[in-house]
Amino acid sequence: MIVTSDNIGTDISLGRVGLTRVNAMLTQFGYQQTRINWTSADLTRRIFVLADPKYATFTDRELYELGLPALPEDELKRLIEQVMRAPAEWFGQSTAREMSQLLLQLLRGELASTATTEVMLDVLRGQFYDSRLPRFIKEQAQVAHKAGEGPPYVLNDAGIIFHEGGPTVVTVFVNENQGTILKVEEVIGRIAKDLVRAWGNRRE
């Protein structure tokens, strides 16, 4: 769910815990703008149904096995863009401020026991994708982070940079991207690099 951003893993976790309980917990901790709206299977189904209403009756497993609707590339791109650009269709929502606050609470051990907090941080440190926040700082810092995306329009990374002057919490959300994915990833990487350079010797 975290390390490789496995959407099936996400849905299994949501199915076990309950989407309503997750959102209730977020409210309990004071997060008003961070919510999970759908499972990833719901989002996938929406794209399929836009392609052909017959897919409304397909199970999650059947849709996962299909992968994507069998459409011309331009038409499929149009449908994905339609879903990615419409707030009502979004898998979830948050703000950079609230996501950073959540990471700060995690770092401070305010969300769980000390042992569980360390497990969560270790999982975030194991993030497989390192082409964004860790991109230019791998030799001088360790990053506990989670990347997310609905390429090429939505490209995010949120994490805690452990470096000499840190730790430093940073969240970068990119929506309605009109450029290349590679350029966005480079920019996110440079943001992290600039933070480490600016605060490298700062201790609080």
N, C-alpha and C positions, 0 to 999 in steps of 0.2 A: 504493500500500500504506500509506503513512504520511500523506500530505497529505490525501487524501480518504477514508482508511480503506476502500480498495477490497478486498473479500474475495477477488475473483478474482485481484487482484495478489498478495495474500498467498499464495494457493494455488499460483500460478505460481512464486513464489520458493521456497516449501517443496518443490515438485516438483523444482526445479532443484538446490537445495542438499541436501535430504533432511532430514526431520524428525528422524531419529535423530542426524544430525550436529549439528543445532542443539542438541539436548538434551545431547549429549556435550560440546559447547563450553561450555554453561552449567555443567556439572559441573566442567569443567576450570578455570573461573574461580571456582569455589567456591560456586555457587548450587545449593542443595539443594532449594529449594521452588518454583523457577521452572521450569516445563515447558510445552511445547506438547503437548497430548494428541491432538488431531485436526486435520485440515484444516477450514476453514470449510465445505467441501462435505460432509464427513462429518457435521458438526453439522446442516446443512440436511437431509441425507438422514435423519437420526434423526427429525426432526420429521415429515417426509413419511411415513416408515415407521410411526410411531405413528398417523398418520392412516389409512394403508392399506398393508399389507405389500407390495402389488404394486410400490411405488416402490423396493424394495430393488435391483431390476435396472436402474434408470434410471442413465444416465451423469451425470456432474457437469454437463455442458452442458445436458442435458435438464432437470435440476432447476433450474439457474439460469434457464433460459427460462421455467419455470413460475412462479418467484417464491416463492409460498407455496401450501400445499394449499388446494383449494377447499372450505372448510368454513364453517359458520356462525361469526360473529365470536366468540361465547362459547366455542365448542369449540376454535377456533384459539388463542385466548388461553389456554385451559386447557393445551393441549399445549406451547405456548411456555413457560409458567410452569413446567410439569413439568420441562422440560429445563433451564431456567435455574436452578432451585432444587436440582438434583441434582448434587453434586460429581462423580459418575462420568460425567456427561454434559458437563462443562465443556470448552470449546474449549481452554483452557489454565488455568494457575494461577500465582500468585505471591503475594508479600506486599508490603506497602507498604515494609517495610524493605529487602527484596532489590531491589525495583524502584528505590528511591532510591539504593541502593548501585551498581546498574548505571549509572544516570545520572551518579553521582559519578565512577565510573571513566571513563565517556565524556568528561566534562568535563575530567578530568585527563590525557586522552590515553593511558590505560592499556589500551585495547582495540584500538587500531589506530594506523597511522602518523598523523603530524600532518595530512597532506593529507586522508586519509580521515576523520579525526575531524572536520575542518572541514566536509566534505561532509555527514556525518551530522547535525551540528548545524544546518547550513543547511536540510536537509530537515525537521528537527523545527521549525525556525522558520517553515517554510512551511505548517504545519498550518492547514487551512481552517476548522476549527471553533474559534471563539473565545468560546463562551458559558460556559466554565467557568473555568479558571485565569486567562486573560487578561481576563475579563469587565470588571473594574473598574479595571484597571491599564494599559490600552492606551497611555495618554499618557505614562506614566512608566517603563514597563518593556517589555522584549521577552521573550517566552516561547517557548522551544524545548520543545515538548511533544507528547504523543500522547494523544488521548482514546480511550476504548473504551466499549462498552456492549452490553447485552442488554436494551434498554428494555422495560418501565419498571423492571425489577428490579435490573439491574447497570448502574452509571454510574460511570465512572472518568476520571481525568485524572492524568497524571504528566509532570513537566517540570522544566526549569531556568529560573528567573526571573532575567534579567539586569537588574539595577537598580543604583542608586547604591551601596547597601550590600552588594550581592551579589557573585557569583551565589548564588542560593538554590535548592537542590533540594527538591522537594516532590512527594509522591505521595498522592492521595486515592482510596481504593477504597470504593465503596458497593455493598453486596450486600443482597438481600432488601428493597429499598426498598418502602415501603408508601405513600409520598406521591407527589406529582406530580414529573415530570421537571424542570419549571421551577424548583421549589423546591430540588431537589438541585443543579442547576446554579448557582443563586444562592448557595447555601451554599459550594460549592467556590470560587466567585469571591470570596467574602468571606474565605475562608481565605487565599487569595493576597494579597488586599488588606491583611489584618491582618499578614501576614509582611513585606510591603514597608514598611508603616507602622512596625512594631516594629524592623526591622533596616535601615531606610532609610539611616542614617548609619553603620552598622557595617561595618568593614572588617577582614578577617583575612588 
